[in-house]
Structure formats: structure tokens, C-alpha cells
Amino acid sequence: MKDIHEVLRRKQAQYAQLGKQIEMLQQAAEKLREVAPLLAENDNEDDSAVLAEVDDENSGAMSAKAGAQSSSAPKAARNTTPRWP
């Protein structure tokens, strides 16, 4: 049979550790709330420039592929570049 005082000491240590983890998560959430609007503003500007570059590259690659595949049966072109929301 386990000593009740040992079990209580372990549970209190676990409780203290969980308290520290909760406090750290709350601090991280506060920092994210402060930074999120700044990132959203910056992302909107960067996304439009990146998308314009990608569209230009894709249109050039698609026309090159079309010229090379003119004699063979057309295949469905599929972009496999991962996109983040």
C-alpha cells in the first residue's frame, strides 16, 4: 500500500507544474494577440507580391509546356506547390 503523504506530495508537485505551464501558455497567448495584427498586415502586402510573381512564372511555364506538348495528347496540369492559408 502506498504512503498517503508520498501520493499527496507527488500530486502537489504535479499541480505546481501544471500551474507553471498554464501561466506560460497564457503569456504566450498574450504575445500572440499583440503580434497577430502586425503579421496580418504584413502578410497581406507580401502575399500579393508573391502571388504576382508565381502567376508570372506559371504562365511562362504553361506556355512552354503547351508548345512542347502540342503533338501529344493534352494532360491536366496540376500545381503541386503547397500553399499556406
N, C-alpha and C positions, 0 to 999 in steps of 0.2 A: 504494500500500500504506500502511496506517495505521501510525503510530508506536506501538509496543507500550507505551511509557511513558504516552502520552496515553490509550490504551484502559484501562490499569491505573488511572490517576488517576480517570477517569470512573467506573469500576466501584467503586472505593473510596468515591467521593463518593455513589454510589447506595446502597452498603451502609450508609454512615453515616446517610443519610436514612431508610432503612428501619428502622434500629435506633431512631432517634428516634420514628418513627411507632409502632413496636411498643411502646415504653416508654409513649407517651401512651395507647395503647389499653389497656394493662394498668392504668394509673392510672384510666382511665375505668371499666373493669370493676370495679375495687375499690370505687369510689364507688357504682356501681350496686348492688353487693352489699350495701353498707351501707344504701342508701336504699330498696331494693325492699321489705323487710318493712314499713317505715313507710308506704309508698304502698299496700301491700296492705291494711293495717289501715284506713287512711283511706278507701280505695275501697269497702270492704265497707259501711261506715256510710253513705257518701254515696249509693251505688247504691240502697240500699233506700228512702231518702227520695225520690230522683229517680224511681225506678220507681213508687212510690205516687202521685206527682204525675202522671206520664204516664198511669197507669191511670185516674185520676180524669178527666183531660182527654179521654182516648179514649172513656170510657164516655159522657160528656156529648155528645161529637161524634157517636158512633154512634147514640144515641137521637134526636138532631136529624136525622141523615141518614135514619133509619128512618121518621120522621114525614113527611119531605119526599118520600121515595121510595115511599110506601105505594101510590100509584096506578100507578106504573110497575113494570116487571119488576125483581126484585132483582138487584143487581150484587155481585160479590165485592169486599169491602172489603180493601184492601191497604195496610199501613202502609209508607211509603217512608222513614221516618226511619232514618238509619244508626245502627246500634248497634255499640259497641266492646266487645270481649270483656273 
